Amino acid sequence: SPLASAAGLPRELAIPEFKELQDLAVRRHTAILFFSQMQEDLVFAWALDSLTGTCSFRSLSLPKDEKSMTQLVELTRRHIGARARCNSRDAGKSKATCASASHALFHPKIDEDLLARSLSGRDRDELNRLLRRCHEMLIEPFEQVLAGEPRLLIVPDGDLYALPFAALRGKDEKHLIERHTLSLSPSLGTIVELERKLTQCSAPAAGHIGTDRPSALVVGDPEFHGGWLSQLPGALQEAVYVARRLRASSYDTKALFEGDATKPSVLEAMPNSNILHFATHGSPDGIYLSGESEQEGTLSMAEVQELDLTKARLVVLSECDSFRGQLYTDGVIGITRAFVAAGAPTLVSSLWEVNDLGTRILMHRFYERLLGRASGDAAVALQGAMASMI
């Protein structure tokens, strides 16, 4: 994949051997669900079970009365309260032709006029219907394969990168996160390559924190001198709690708050940290740190990508829409992918604007579990924290 190298990732990770995927599923006791969006209304999907690595295939088609997968995903997101997925290059276009992706195999459009009509009577019942519809189309065809699977790794494609899989609701009205410990990967090749690197380094499995005296970096509410961005008092409270909790668990923790959270200080601390927690503003291609201007305070994708983060086991981007980025045929290329390219095996990020109080509560519950009964397993900790807030 040419875009693999553009993201700083090895080209070969785009074509893992099937046997490697089977071994991965069995070794990690994790079912794998892989999607390929072929057309606006057609998705191919494969599932590997975790017992034998047996592969099942389904062709998933939208009925004619549903406009496209793009429209279904965007309608679901908007009912949740997420912002539009139009990127800056679409700013000059009319609302009705706002593109959701660039450099894709096809170029589906979001019909904003139709969305506006659909959202005019927005209520929880309609949101639940949409979450059920997405579950019915994408998950239920593999119901027998996934039954009893405690862990599920999802590899989305196209518009599905923007879909909140954890929130999808089954026939029993339970959310997917209540039935499975979920993880998402930008590609199958990415997870295979990261596992190879971790094995070479004799490191813990991806998503687990090691047993040696660990280290952490916590960044909270950097000072945006002159007001080029608003301050985040809730983010500061969150960061103070996270740093205190990590220190109580014997982490050697470097806390950079407010004016101390400058780009040079953060860049110096990142390569030596096992856990990196950022509670600040962000953009699709950067993280905002303390500085006199946006140019001075922006930690860019390119700068992150050039780092050696092979010591990192977990990166938490506690900011709005931190999973954003340009949507290509092999995934979202944004700040999250830059951390993966730098060697971080596990990231926690958000799909939409995050409520300040809700984020703080979620992070409290996440770290209580991560450093407690989840024994360093980030996916298990996040599942418990999310399920506790339903």
Helices and strands as residue ranges (DSSP letters): H 2-6, G 11-14, H 18-27, E 31-39, E 42-48, E 55-61, H 69-80, G 88-90, G 95-97, E 98-99, E 109-110, H 112-119, H 124-138, G 140-142, H 143-146, E 151-155, G 158-162, G 165-167, H 176-179, E 181-184, H 188-200, E 215-220, G 225-227, H 233-248, E 252-257, G 258-260, H 263-269, G 270-272, E 275-279, E 282-283, E 286-288, H 294-297, E 298-300, H 301-305, E 314-317, E 326-328, E 331-333, H 335-342, E 347-348, H 356-370, H 378-388
